Amino acid sequence: MPVTILVQKNMAAGAARRHRGRRSAPGAVRGAGLIEVLVAVLVMAIGLLGIAAMQATALRNSQSSAEQSMAVVYSYSIMDAMRANRDVATAGGYTMGMTCAPPAAGTLAQTDQREWLSAMQQPRSLGPSACGQIEMVDAGNQIVRITVRWDDRRAEEQAAATPKTISTTTRL
């Protein structure tokens, strides 16, 4: 019997030595968890930057879309003024080339044009670069074309964007 106990003691001592050897092995891998965390934070940061860039693009596109809608509304507003003063409009009293300078107030048509251009050029509207054109396409059929042009630089990612133009053709 004493021999059997001795063998069991030696086996237990060998197992303890092997277990201690495993504890010292992680020293070579020490810091691996920290690297994994740093990589995860880096991936998360890149993802958040991507989300921020998409949000900024969506905001620019939303602003551009709002300006396009305003341009259409301004086209309709001058059309309504022309319909209210149909005789002068069909005689060509509202016709004007592409201009950014509001005309001097005089006749009702000039007052309507002045208010129309001034409203478009407000800072919360299309901005000071907004211009307009009114042309009689077919006087016999009372068809008129309204063109609104403005600087859509905020929607573009360039310093000098080409002007945005919307034309609306209707019958008075």
Contacts in CASP RR format, 6 or more apart in sequence:
PFRMAT RR
TARGET T0000
AUTHOR 0000-0000-0000
METHOD contacts of the structure
MODEL  1
MPVTILVQKNMAAGAARRHRGRRSAPGAVRGAGLIEVLVAVLVMAIGLLG
IAAMQATALRNSQSSAEQSMAVVYSYSIMDAMRANRDVATAGGYTMGMTC
APPAAGTLAQTDQREWLSAMQQPRSLGPSACGQIEMVDAGNQIVRITVRW
DDRRAEEQAAATPKTISTTTRL
60 154 0 8 1.000
60 155 0 8 1.000
61 155 0 8 1.000
63 154 0 8 1.000
63 155 0 8 1.000
64 152 0 8 1.000
64 154 0 8 1.000
64 155 0 8 1.000
64 164 0 8 1.000
67 126 0 8 1.000
67 150 0 8 1.000
67 152 0 8 1.000
67 155 0 8 1.000
67 164 0 8 1.000
68 164 0 8 1.000
68 166 0 8 1.000
70 120 0 8 1.000
70 125 0 8 1.000
70 126 0 8 1.000
71 120 0 8 1.000
71 126 0 8 1.000
71 148 0 8 1.000
71 150 0 8 1.000
71 164 0 8 1.000
71 166 0 8 1.000
72 166 0 8 1.000
72 168 0 8 1.000
74 116 0 8 1.000
74 119 0 8 1.000
74 120 0 8 1.000
74 125 0 8 1.000
74 126 0 8 1.000
74 148 0 8 1.000
75 146 0 8 1.000
75 148 0 8 1.000
75 166 0 8 1.000
75 168 0 8 1.000
76 168 0 8 1.000
77 116 0 8 1.000
77 119 0 8 1.000
78 94 0 8 1.000
78 112 0 8 1.000
78 113 0 8 1.000
78 116 0 8 1.000
78 134 0 8 1.000
78 146 0 8 1.000
79 144 0 8 1.000
79 146 0 8 1.000
79 168 0 8 1.000
79 170 0 8 1.000
79 172 0 8 1.000
81 94 0 8 1.000
81 112 0 8 1.000
81 116 0 8 1.000
82 89 0 8 1.000
82 94 0 8 1.000
82 112 0 8 1.000
82 134 0 8 1.000
82 144 0 8 1.000
82 172 0 8 1.000
83 89 0 8 1.000
83 172 0 8 1.000
85 94 0 8 1.000
85 108 0 8 1.000
85 109 0 8 1.000
85 112 0 8 1.000
86 142 0 8 1.000
86 172 0 8 1.000
88 94 0 8 1.000
88 107 0 8 1.000
88 108 0 8 1.000
88 109 0 8 1.000
89 109 0 8 1.000
89 142 0 8 1.000
89 144 0 8 1.000
89 172 0 8 1.000
90 136 0 8 1.000
90 139 0 8 1.000
90 140 0 8 1.000
90 142 0 8 1.000
90 172 0 8 1.000
92 136 0 8 1.000
92 139 0 8 1.000
93 107 0 8 1.000
93 109 0 8 1.000
94 109 0 8 1.000
94 112 0 8 1.000
94 113 0 8 1.000
94 134 0 8 1.000
94 144 0 8 1.000
95 134 0 8 1.000
95 135 0 8 1.000
95 136 0 8 1.000
96 103 0 8 1.000
96 113 0 8 1.000
96 132 0 8 1.000
96 133 0 8 1.000
96 134 0 8 1.000
97 132 0 8 1.000
97 133 0 8 1.000
97 134 0 8 1.000
97 135 0 8 1.000
98 131 0 8 1.000
98 132 0 8 1.000
98 133 0 8 1.000
98 147 0 8 1.000
98 149 0 8 1.000
99 117 0 8 1.000
99 131 0 8 1.000
99 132 0 8 1.000
99 133 0 8 1.000
100 117 0 8 1.000
100 121 0 8 1.000
100 129 0 8 1.000
100 130 0 8 1.000
100 131 0 8 1.000
100 132 0 8 1.000
101 117 0 8 1.000
102 113 0 8 1.000
102 114 0 8 1.000
102 117 0 8 1.000
102 118 0 8 1.000
102 121 0 8 1.000
103 110 0 8 1.000
103 113 0 8 1.000
103 114 0 8 1.000
103 117 0 8 1.000
104 110 0 8 1.000
104 114 0 8 1.000
105 111 0 8 1.000
105 114 0 8 1.000
113 134 0 8 1.000
116 132 0 8 1.000
117 130 0 8 1.000
117 131 0 8 1.000
117 132 0 8 1.000
119 125 0 8 1.000
120 126 0 8 1.000
120 127 0 8 1.000
120 130 0 8 1.000
120 132 0 8 1.000
120 148 0 8 1.000
120 150 0 8 1.000
121 127 0 8 1.000
121 128 0 8 1.000
121 129 0 8 1.000
121 130 0 8 1.000
126 148 0 8 1.000
126 150 0 8 1.000
127 150 0 8 1.000
127 151 0 8 1.000
129 150 0 8 1.000
129 151 0 8 1.000
129 163 0 8 1.000
130 148 0 8 1.000
130 149 0 8 1.000
130 150 0 8 1.000
130 151 0 8 1.000
131 148 0 8 1.000
131 149 0 8 1.000
131 150 0 8 1.000
132 146 0 8 1.000
132 147 0 8 1.000
132 148 0 8 1.000
132 149 0 8 1.000
133 145 0 8 1.000
133 146 0 8 1.000
133 147 0 8 1.000
133 149 0 8 1.000
134 144 0 8 1.000
134 145 0 8 1.000
134 146 0 8 1.000
134 147 0 8 1.000
135 144 0 8 1.000
135 145 0 8 1.000
135 147 0 8 1.000
136 143 0 8 1.000
136 144 0 8 1.000
137 143 0 8 1.000
137 144 0 8 1.000
137 145 0 8 1.000
137 169 0 8 1.000
141 171 0 8 1.000
142 171 0 8 1.000
142 172 0 8 1.000
143 169 0 8 1.000
143 170 0 8 1.000
143 171 0 8 1.000
143 172 0 8 1.000
144 169 0 8 1.000
144 170 0 8 1.000
144 171 0 8 1.000
144 172 0 8 1.000
145 167 0 8 1.000
145 168 0 8 1.000
145 169 0 8 1.000
146 167 0 8 1.000
146 168 0 8 1.000
146 169 0 8 1.000
146 170 0 8 1.000
147 165 0 8 1.000
147 166 0 8 1.000
147 167 0 8 1.000
147 168 0 8 1.000
148 165 0 8 1.000
148 166 0 8 1.000
148 167 0 8 1.000
149 163 0 8 1.000
149 164 0 8 1.000
149 165 0 8 1.000
150 163 0 8 1.000
150 164 0 8 1.000
151 161 0 8 1.000
151 163 0 8 1.000
151 164 0 8 1.000
152 161 0 8 1.000
152 163 0 8 1.000
152 164 0 8 1.000
153 159 0 8 1.000
153 160 0 8 1.000
153 161 0 8 1.000
155 161 0 8 1.000
155 164 0 8 1.000
156 162 0 8 1.000
END
